[in-house]
Amino acid sequence: METDPNAAEPRPGNPSRSRDHFRWDERHHQPHTDMGKWEKFFASRADAGQFIRLLGRNLARLGPIARRYRALLRAPAAPQPLADGAFGVAVSPTRESWPRYLDRIGELGARALLVRVPAWAPEPVLALHDEFARLRHEGVAFTFTLLQNREMVNDPGRWGSFVRDAAACLADLEPSFQLGHAINRKKWGIWHPNEYIRLMERAAVVREEFPAVRWIGPPVIDFEYYFTTHYLAGPRPFDFDGIAALLYVDRRGSPDNVQYGHFDLYRKILLLRAVVASCGHPDVPIHLTEFNWPLLGSGKHSPAGEHVQTDEERQARYLAIYDLTAAATGEVASVFWWQLVARGYGLLDEDDAWTERRAYRALRHLLSRARGRAIHRLPERLRPLRGFLMQGDDSIEAFVYTSGRALRLDPALAAAGATTLIGEPIGTSGLAAGPDPVYVELGTAEPAAALDVLAHASARARRP
């Protein structure tokens, strides 16, 4: 989710209200919003035909998408053992900061990194190729987001040259390239869908030259799948190797909260899969390439307004729930938190010490507990108990919490151990689950047996 926290301030950067304007905000790592909603609407009036076509394409696919979505809701999820690179983090290193990044990445245990490459200034990222290559040799997977600006949209030839230069430099890392960024946001330089198609056309030639690169897109931000449907159902220069979505849910609070009375994060992901399956696009992995929750009290360092911000405890909680929810759908190949170091929302504060936030410790512990395990979401019949079973070859761990008051867990769980969200050991006698999740090592290797015991605890909680 992107909003401009300085929207109430004067907009000195675009007095003519030109659609060709692009002004970078270094503090928030995104363009400034220098036009109001109605100003953008007025500037887009010549594009009405494009958006009528978008509407028509969505209406034509509405029935097939709805039928496929209902089928996915009925079908049991089929999660696979969690790959090393399933839960990743975005980084924004420079040559000077790289040693600090390297230490923190190793301490975190991250095996998947996302790095933005701005088309207007790619050299600082490309200059780190050898450093990236050493991490790749150690098994770390890379995704590079190729950022566009308005100049590149207006000059697709320059965009094509940039894409070729990036691929020539980075292809030996066997990376994924996200082609563009937030293409449904005008401040990122794309004003109507055909402009993104033109960027794809220039990338298509490069794609043929560099088969080791996986090309993912269309990178739509937020729960606006009508753009995704438009691109996947319409003519396009090539099929994507993966579907990219910048699926923020921070406006809702917890990933468990619903939008439009129905869609929590789990259902949003299933709907995205239904869109892909119903639009004539090959069945390829889904990559959730950006999400976070900005922090209260971070002032102008927050990328969003106060109504979206949360405290450090909830930020850590929501990160873990988001990652596990995505894994439990069986539909998502990778998820990336934006980003590792940032003043208003990072896992590490951008102070002199790069102070750890609770979310950093939560992700570190999650990576150590979940990797290699199949993630199963607890069924709704267990509410108010929520969470996940993490099934390994010979053991099961539970990640459990409630949305309200604490719930004492059944001693029949025979817990072999338990920890807090950030890895602090806790006693198993009188173990309870509350709003802050806990990890529990279960005394059984059978998911059905674990669910039976958890059901007893939930049933007791529902008794008057």
VENGI-V651622 format. One record per backbone hydrogen bond with DSSP energy under -0.5 kcal/mol. CO is the residue of the C=O (numbers start at 1). NH is the residue of the N-H. E is the energy in kcal/mol with one decimal. If there is no record, write none. Layout:
BEGIN
co	nh	e
CO	NH	E
CO	NH	E
END
This chain:
BEGIN
co	nh	e
3	5	-0.7
4	7	-1.7
6	9	-1.9
10	12	-0.8
11	14	-0.8
12	15	-0.5
14	17	-1.6
18	21	-1.2
23	32	-3.4
24	26	-0.7
25	29	-1.2
25	30	-1.4
30	25	-2.2
32	34	-1.0
36	40	-2.5
37	41	-2.0
38	42	-2.3
39	43	-2.2
40	44	-1.2
42	45	-1.4
44	47	-2.4
45	48	-1.2
47	50	-0.9
47	51	-1.5
48	52	-2.1
49	53	-2.0
50	54	-1.8
51	55	-2.2
52	56	-2.5
53	57	-2.4
54	58	-2.0
55	59	-2.4
56	60	-2.0
57	61	-1.1
58	62	-0.9
59	62	-0.6
59	63	-0.5
61	65	-2.4
62	66	-2.5
63	67	-2.5
64	68	-2.3
65	69	-2.7
66	70	-2.4
67	71	-1.8
68	72	-2.1
69	73	-2.2
70	74	-1.7
71	75	-1.9
82	372	-2.0
83	86	-1.7
86	88	-0.7
86	335	-2.1
88	337	-1.7
89	114	-1.6
90	340	-2.8
91	116	-0.6
94	98	-1.4
97	100	-0.6
97	101	-2.2
98	102	-3.1
99	103	-1.9
100	104	-2.2
101	105	-3.0
102	106	-2.1
103	107	-2.2
104	108	-2.5
105	109	-1.8
105	110	-1.2
111	141	-2.6
112	89	-1.7
113	143	-2.4
114	91	-2.6
115	145	-2.1
117	147	-2.0
118	121	-1.2
122	125	-0.9
122	126	-2.4
123	127	-2.4
125	128	-1.8
126	129	-1.6
128	132	-2.6
129	133	-2.7
130	134	-1.6
131	135	-1.4
132	136	-2.7
133	137	-2.2
134	138	-0.8
135	138	-0.6
135	140	-2.1
136	139	-1.8
141	113	-2.6
142	176	-1.9
143	115	-2.6
143	145	-0.5
144	146	-0.6
144	178	-2.6
145	117	-3.4
145	147	-0.9
146	180	-1.1
147	119	-1.9
149	153	-1.8
150	154	-2.3
151	155	-1.1
155	158	-1.1
155	159	-1.6
156	160	-2.8
157	161	-2.0
158	162	-2.5
159	163	-2.7
160	164	-2.3
161	165	-2.5
162	166	-2.5
163	167	-2.5
164	168	-2.9
165	169	-1.8
166	170	-2.4
167	171	-2.4
170	173	-2.2
171	174	-2.1
175	214	-2.3
176	144	-3.1
176	178	-0.6
177	179	-0.7
177	216	-2.6
178	146	-2.7
178	180	-1.2
179	219	-0.5
182	185	-1.7
184	186	-0.5
185	188	-1.9
185	190	-0.7
186	189	-2.4
189	191	-0.6
192	195	-1.7
192	196	-0.7
193	196	-0.8
193	197	-1.7
194	198	-1.9
195	199	-1.2
196	200	-2.3
197	201	-2.3
198	202	-1.6
199	203	-1.7
200	204	-1.8
201	205	-0.8
202	206	-0.8
203	207	-2.6
204	208	-1.5
205	209	-1.1
206	210	-1.5
210	213	-1.6
213	215	-0.5
214	177	-3.4
214	216	-0.6
215	241	-3.2
215	242	-0.9
216	179	-2.2
217	244	-0.6
218	220	-2.0
219	183	-1.7
220	246	-2.4
222	224	-2.0
224	227	-1.8
224	228	-0.7
225	229	-3.2
226	230	-1.6
227	231	-2.2
228	232	-2.5
229	233	-2.5
230	234	-1.1
241	285	-0.5
242	217	-1.9
242	244	-0.5
243	287	-3.4
244	220	-0.8
245	247	-1.3
245	289	-1.2
245	290	-0.7
246	222	-3.0
246	248	-1.6
249	252	-1.6
249	253	-0.5
250	253	-0.8
252	254	-0.7
254	257	-1.5
255	265	-2.4
259	262	-1.7
259	263	-2.3
262	264	-1.0
263	259	-1.4
264	268	-2.3
265	269	-2.1
266	270	-1.8
267	271	-2.4
268	272	-2.0
269	273	-2.1
270	274	-2.1
271	275	-2.3
272	276	-2.3
273	277	-2.6
274	278	-1.5
275	279	-0.7
276	279	-0.9
276	281	-1.0
282	284	-1.2
285	243	-3.0
286	333	-3.1
286	334	-1.0
287	245	-2.1
287	289	-1.0
288	336	-2.2
291	338	-2.4
294	310	-2.1
295	298	-1.2
298	301	-2.2
299	302	-1.6
301	344	-0.6
303	3	-1.0
305	308	-1.8
305	309	-0.8
310	296	-2.8
311	315	-2.5
312	316	-2.1
313	317	-2.0
314	318	-3.3
315	319	-2.1
316	320	-1.8
317	321	-2.2
318	322	-2.8
319	323	-2.4
320	324	-2.4
321	325	-2.5
322	326	-2.4
323	327	-2.1
324	328	-2.3
325	329	-1.1
326	329	-0.6
326	331	-0.5
326	332	-0.6
327	330	-1.3
331	286	-1.1
334	288	-2.6
335	88	-3.7
336	291	-0.6
337	90	-2.8
337	339	-0.6
339	347	-1.4
340	342	-0.5
340	348	-2.7
342	346	-1.0
344	295	-2.8
347	357	-2.1
347	360	-0.6
348	342	-2.2
349	351	-1.1
351	354	-0.9
355	349	-2.7
357	360	-0.8
357	361	-1.4
358	362	-2.3
359	363	-2.4
360	364	-2.3
361	365	-2.1
362	366	-2.4
363	367	-2.7
364	368	-1.6
365	369	-1.7
366	370	-2.8
367	371	-1.2
370	373	-2.3
373	82	-1.7
374	376	-0.6
374	391	-2.9
376	389	-3.0
379	382	-1.8
380	383	-1.9
382	385	-2.1
384	403	-0.6
386	401	-2.2
387	378	-2.7
388	399	-2.8
389	376	-3.1
389	391	-0.7
390	392	-0.6
390	397	-2.1
391	374	-2.5
395	392	-3.1
396	442	-2.1
397	390	-3.7
398	400	-0.5
398	440	-2.8
399	388	-2.3
400	438	-2.1
401	386	-3.1
407	433	-2.9
410	413	-2.1
411	414	-2.2
413	443	-1.8
417	441	-2.9
418	426	-2.3
419	439	-2.4
420	423	-1.6
424	420	-2.3
428	430	-0.5
428	431	-1.3
431	409	-3.0
433	407	-3.3
434	402	-1.8
435	437	-0.7
436	434	-0.8
437	421	-0.6
438	400	-2.3
439	419	-2.0
440	398	-2.8
440	442	-0.7
441	416	-2.9
441	417	-0.8
444	396	-0.7
445	447	-0.6
446	450	-2.0
447	451	-2.5
448	452	-1.9
449	453	-1.8
450	454	-2.3
451	455	-2.3
452	456	-1.3
453	457	-1.4
454	458	-2.1
455	459	-2.5
456	460	-2.0
457	461	-1.6
458	462	-1.3
459	463	-0.8
460	463	-0.8
END
